[in-house]
């Protein structure tokens, strides 16, 4: 009896497989499921939060289970904090593999005085009393 090596035509296991199933198996084998799910979440923020909300906020990254969202104003950050539970449940429903545990909303960055021609090294300007 002759042994088959599996490379002969019409032997079992030689049928073509769908490309989607092969890519899914490869991503889970290489451990890419979480990062791919996180990127899908960031790309579809408008569908999760709604178009109006997405115009005033932008997801930045997912780090340590925390989704970072930058808002255009402190008012929008406060409004989104009130919507946190609804947004988080929508994220967990659509992207369970993203690893999002909570959401952090931040307002616009405050101006910094650390750079520029009048910056002072150290703790900053001090009063001269005493």
N, C-alpha and C positions, 0 to 999 in steps of 0.2 A: 504494500500500500504506500502510496506517495504522499508526503506531507506538503501541505500548501503553505506558502509564505504570506498569503493575504494580499499579494500584489497582482494576482491573476484576475482577469476580468470575470465578472458575474459570480464572484465568491461572496459569501455573507459579509456584511459590513462595508461594502464598496458602494452602496447607494449614496447619491449626493444628499447633503444635508442643507437645510435652508441657511442662508447667510446670517440671518438674525439670530438663530439659535447658536450658531458657531461663535458669533461676536459676544453674545450673552455669556456663554461658557468661558470664553477667553477673559472677559473682564472680571468675572467672579474668581477665576483661577489666579489672575494676577493681582487681585485685590484692588481693582479700579472702581468697583461699584459705588463706594462711598464718595470719592472725589467727583466722579461723573454725575452722581445724583446732586451733589452740592452745586456744580456748575449749571445743571439744568434748573435748579431752584433759583439761582441768581439770574439766569436768562429769562425766566418766566415770572418775574416779580410782578409785572403788570397784570397777569392773569390771576395771581394769588391775592394781591392787595387791591386790585381794581385800577382802572386807567387813571382816574383822577388822583388817587393816592400815589400812584407810581410816578406821576409827573412832578410830585413834590418830595419824593424820597428815592433813595438809591441803595440797594444792598451792596455792601462792600466786600465782605468775606465771611466765611464760617471758620471760627477758630475755637477749639476746645469746647465744641457743642453750643457756642454762642453765635447767633447770626447778628452781624453788625450792620445796622442800617443808618445811613446819614440822611438827615432831613434838611430841607432848605430853610426852615425857621424853627424856633423853639416851640411855637404854637403847633406846628405839624408834629414835632417830636412828642409833645404832650398828647395830642390827639391819637397818635399811633400807640402810645403807651396804654391808652384806654382800650384800644382794639387788640392788645397783645394776645389775649386768650383766643380770640377768633382767628387771628393770623396764624398763631402757633398750631391750632388744631387743623387748619387747612394745609399747612406745611407738612404736618405729620401724616395726614391722610394721603397727600399726593406724593410726597418724597420721604418715605419712612427710612430709607437707607442713607439719608443725608447726615444723620447724626445731630440734628438740631434739637437742643433741649430748652433753650430760651432765646429771647430776642433782646438786643440792646439797641435802643434808639438814641441817637445823639443829634444835637442841633448843629448849626454851623460852627465852624471853628472860630474861636475868639482871636482877635489880633494879638500877635506876640510882640514883645518888646525886646526879644533876645537878639535880633539881627538889625543891622543898619548902622549908619554912621555915628549914632549917639548911644550905642549900647555900652554898658559897663560890665566888665568881667566880674564874676563873683555873684553875690546875692543881689546886686543892683544898687542904686543910689541910696545913701544913708544920710540921715540928718546929721548936722554938725553940733547938736546940743550936747553939753556935758562933757 
